[in-house]
Amino acid sequence: MKVTIAGIGYVGLVTGVCLAEIGHEITCVDTDHKKISDLNKGESPIYEPGITELIKHNLAKGAIRFTTNSKQAYSFAEIIFISVGTPESDDGSANLQYIKEAAEEIGQSIRKNVIVVTKSTVPVGTNEKIKKWIENKITGRLKVSIVSNPEFLREGSAIYDTFNGDRIIIGAEDELSANIIGDLYKPFDLPIIKTDIRSAEMIKYASNAFLATKISFINEIANICEKVGANIEDVAQGIGKDSRIGSQFLSAGIGYGGSCFPKDTKALVQIAGDVHHRFELLESVIKVNNVQRNRLVHKAKEVLGPLAGKKAAILGLSFKPNTDDIREAASISMIEQLLAEKAEVFAFDPVVNGKIKALFPENIKLCTSIDEAITKADLCFIATEWNEIKEYPLVKFKDLMKEPFIFDGRNCFQLMEAEKFNLNYYSIGREPVIAKYSN
């Protein structure tokens, strides 16, 4: 099928290359000229395992092209995916500016009947607005069918998730459109759930809100574990074996981040408020997460006292491993707190560099290795569980730091290993390890 993807951000690019890989003819359109130029050279604007290879492979076989010419891209498409951003507004609701702009441009540009598929995360009822925005701009007797097709991709494993997902949600206003989009996805051989449009819109928000709730719940249990002397890893394993609960999203840490959970939880609270329903549970989830990301620095101050003048290393800057996304990353909150405490911040991440430097241009030192970050450091924070960090020899903390005080927000190391190397090791939901003597 001839498919156009509007908006080549994270979701749009992954969707485009994966649909090209299964045999469709894909045109990706975006207003960012540099991004399009780089993509046509086979260079990905995002860090995502496997995506560069898919871009190059499908460019070579002519299955995908990248352009800024939206009129041409929309003119003869059979299916158009909208995957532009829906950033958070000041009140927590989703900003639909880019959705409206894309819809109106589609209406002005199409020359044949088309199915418009919304991949962007949008509030319930938005797809009805999208149809009106398009139809208000159509010249001629053309038919536009609207489909809501939310994505459930995890950054860092989005390619895998596309080919091995749990389900595909298709919310359509008519059976024919639902069946056509079902055929589009058929080569993935994944379960397809067909619903009405509003239910599909709600499924996306409900899914992310539930997962965020599991994360905040296990973090609250971890905080209690620390106070009563229990081990959160044992607790999580014990409750995760219950088939009614499941083991996923029960890893205690310093909270969720990224482009989805923070934005979507706030948006769902706003959606509920718009229909005069207070979503108190989700409000608490958000509050717990905001507090959780501050726990490590607070813990460090409790252990070491004032942090002014101390060299603090931060390992991991992205909100999760295998991505360069720092949106709502716990590391940003940590850096802000440490700078407020007048500590010297030295940071390392295997991928993130320019983005974090742009946020703190003069105030932090970006290091090219873990060794560099922790050498002569007074304390070290672990904010992201990259393999490079989890596999780092613990003995080096003892050898390179002034005195090894490690505050691990992702529980990367076993307590017995920290004891073996005589570290001061503080993690989440587990008893601290206290060195028996200093260096």
ChimeraX attribute file (.defattr): number of C-alpha atoms within 10 A of each C-alpha:
attribute: neighborCount
match mode: 1-to-1
recipient: residues
	/A:1	15
	/A:2	13
	/A:3	25
	/A:4	28
	/A:5	29
	/A:6	29
	/A:7	23
	/A:8	25
	/A:9	16
	/A:10	20
	/A:11	21
	/A:12	23
	/A:13	24
	/A:14	21
	/A:15	24
	/A:16	28
	/A:17	27
	/A:18	22
	/A:19	24
	/A:20	26
	/A:21	19
	/A:22	15
	/A:23	14
	/A:24	18
	/A:25	19
	/A:26	28
	/A:27	24
	/A:28	28
	/A:29	25
	/A:30	20
	/A:31	14
	/A:32	12
	/A:33	13
	/A:34	12
	/A:35	19
	/A:36	22
	/A:37	14
	/A:38	13
	/A:39	22
	/A:40	17
	/A:41	13
	/A:42	19
	/A:43	16
	/A:44	19
	/A:45	17
	/A:46	15
	/A:47	17
	/A:48	19
	/A:49	15
	/A:50	13
	/A:51	21
	/A:52	17
	/A:53	14
	/A:54	19
	/A:55	26
	/A:56	19
	/A:57	17
	/A:58	22
	/A:59	19
	/A:60	12
	/A:61	10
	/A:62	12
	/A:63	20
	/A:64	25
	/A:65	22
	/A:66	25
	/A:67	19
	/A:68	18
	/A:69	12
	/A:70	21
	/A:71	16
	/A:72	14
	/A:73	24
	/A:74	27
	/A:75	17
	/A:76	18
	/A:77	23
	/A:78	16
	/A:79	24
	/A:80	25
	/A:81	23
	/A:82	27
	/A:83	26
	/A:84	26
	/A:85	23
	/A:86	19
	/A:87	18
	/A:88	17
	/A:89	13
	/A:90	8
	/A:91	10
	/A:92	18
	/A:93	22
	/A:94	22
	/A:95	18
	/A:96	21
	/A:97	12
	/A:98	16
	/A:99	24
	/A:100	19
	/A:101	15
	/A:102	21
	/A:103	23
	/A:104	20
	/A:105	17
	/A:106	26
	/A:107	25
	/A:108	18
	/A:109	20
	/A:110	26
	/A:111	18
	/A:112	16
	/A:113	15
	/A:114	21
	/A:115	22
	/A:116	28
	/A:117	24
	/A:118	26
	/A:119	23
	/A:120	23
	/A:121	27
	/A:122	24
	/A:123	22
	/A:124	18
	/A:125	13
	/A:126	19
	/A:127	24
	/A:128	14
	/A:129	13
	/A:130	23
	/A:131	19
	/A:132	17
	/A:133	20
	/A:134	22
	/A:135	19
	/A:136	13
	/A:137	16
	/A:138	20
	/A:139	12
	/A:140	9
	/A:141	9
	/A:142	13
	/A:143	11
	/A:144	19
	/A:145	17
	/A:146	22
	/A:147	28
	/A:148	30
	/A:149	26
	/A:150	23
	/A:151	21
	/A:152	20
	/A:153	18
	/A:154	15
	/A:155	23
	/A:156	18
	/A:157	15
	/A:158	23
	/A:159	21
	/A:160	14
	/A:161	16
	/A:162	21
	/A:163	16
	/A:164	12
	/A:165	17
	/A:166	12
	/A:167	15
	/A:168	20
	/A:169	25
	/A:170	26
	/A:171	28
	/A:172	26
	/A:173	18
	/A:174	13
	/A:175	12
	/A:176	11
	/A:177	22
	/A:178	25
	/A:179	14
	/A:180	14
	/A:181	18
	/A:182	19
	/A:183	12
	/A:184	17
	/A:185	18
	/A:186	13
	/A:187	13
	/A:188	16
	/A:189	12
	/A:190	16
	/A:191	14
	/A:192	14
	/A:193	13
	/A:194	19
	/A:195	19
	/A:196	16
	/A:197	23
	/A:198	18
	/A:199	17
	/A:200	22
	/A:201	27
	/A:202	18
	/A:203	16
	/A:204	21
	/A:205	25
	/A:206	15
	/A:207	15
	/A:208	19
	/A:209	25
	/A:210	15
	/A:211	16
	/A:212	24
	/A:213	24
	/A:214	19
	/A:215	24
	/A:216	28
	/A:217	18
	/A:218	21
	/A:219	24
	/A:220	18
	/A:221	18
	/A:222	25
	/A:223	19
	/A:224	16
	/A:225	19
	/A:226	17
	/A:227	11
	/A:228	12
	/A:229	12
	/A:230	17
	/A:231	17
	/A:232	24
	/A:233	17
	/A:234	11
	/A:235	16
	/A:236	20
	/A:237	14
	/A:238	11
	/A:239	14
	/A:240	16
	/A:241	11
	/A:242	10
	/A:243	8
	/A:244	8
	/A:245	11
	/A:246	13
	/A:247	15
	/A:248	11
	/A:249	16
	/A:250	22
	/A:251	20
	/A:252	26
	/A:253	28
	/A:254	29
	/A:255	26
	/A:256	23
	/A:257	23
	/A:258	19
	/A:259	18
	/A:260	21
	/A:261	21
	/A:262	21
	/A:263	22
	/A:264	27
	/A:265	25
	/A:266	22
	/A:267	24
	/A:268	24
	/A:269	22
	/A:270	20
	/A:271	21
	/A:272	13
	/A:273	12
	/A:274	11
	/A:275	8
	/A:276	9
	/A:277	11
	/A:278	14
	/A:279	14
	/A:280	9
	/A:281	12
	/A:282	19
	/A:283	15
	/A:284	14
	/A:285	20
	/A:286	22
	/A:287	12
	/A:288	18
	/A:289	24
	/A:290	19
	/A:291	11
	/A:292	21
	/A:293	23
	/A:294	17
	/A:295	19
	/A:296	23
	/A:297	19
	/A:298	13
	/A:299	14
	/A:300	19
	/A:301	13
	/A:302	10
	/A:303	12
	/A:304	12
	/A:305	10
	/A:306	13
	/A:307	20
	/A:308	14
	/A:309	12
	/A:310	18
	/A:311	22
	/A:312	26
	/A:313	31
	/A:314	27
	/A:315	27
	/A:316	26
	/A:317	31
	/A:318	30
	/A:319	25
	/A:320	22
	/A:321	21
	/A:322	19
	/A:323	22
	/A:324	22
	/A:325	25
	/A:326	19
	/A:327	16
	/A:328	19
	/A:329	23
	/A:330	27
	/A:331	27
	/A:332	20
	/A:333	15
	/A:334	22
	/A:335	25
	/A:336	14
	/A:337	15
	/A:338	19
	/A:339	18
	/A:340	11
	/A:341	16
	/A:342	15
	/A:343	21
	/A:344	20
	/A:345	23
	/A:346	23
	/A:347	26
	/A:348	24
	/A:349	25
	/A:350	21
	/A:351	16
	/A:352	18
	/A:353	17
	/A:354	11
	/A:355	15
	/A:356	21
	/A:357	14
	/A:358	9
	/A:359	11
	/A:360	15
	/A:361	11
	/A:362	8
	/A:363	15
	/A:364	18
	/A:365	16
	/A:366	20
	/A:367	19
	/A:368	14
	/A:369	14
	/A:370	22
	/A:371	15
	/A:372	16
	/A:373	25
	/A:374	29
	/A:375	18
	/A:376	19
	/A:377	22
	/A:378	21
	/A:379	23
	/A:380	25
	/A:381	25
	/A:382	25
	/A:383	31
	/A:384	28
	/A:385	22
	/A:386	22
	/A:387	12
	/A:388	15
	/A:389	20
	/A:390	15
	/A:391	11
	/A:392	15
	/A:393	11
	/A:394	18
	/A:395	15
	/A:396	15
	/A:397	26
	/A:398	20
	/A:399	15
	/A:400	16
	/A:401	22
	/A:402	17
	/A:403	19
	/A:404	28
	/A:405	25
	/A:406	25
	/A:407	24
	/A:408	23
	/A:409	24
	/A:410	20
	/A:411	24
	/A:412	19
	/A:413	16
	/A:414	11
	/A:415	17
	/A:416	10
	/A:417	14
	/A:418	20
	/A:419	16
	/A:420	12
	/A:421	17
	/A:422	21
	/A:423	26
	/A:424	23
	/A:425	23
	/A:426	24
	/A:427	27
	/A:428	26
	/A:429	27
	/A:430	23
	/A:431	18
	/A:432	18
	/A:433	19
	/A:434	15
	/A:435	18
	/A:436	9
	/A:437	9
	/A:438	11
	/A:439	11
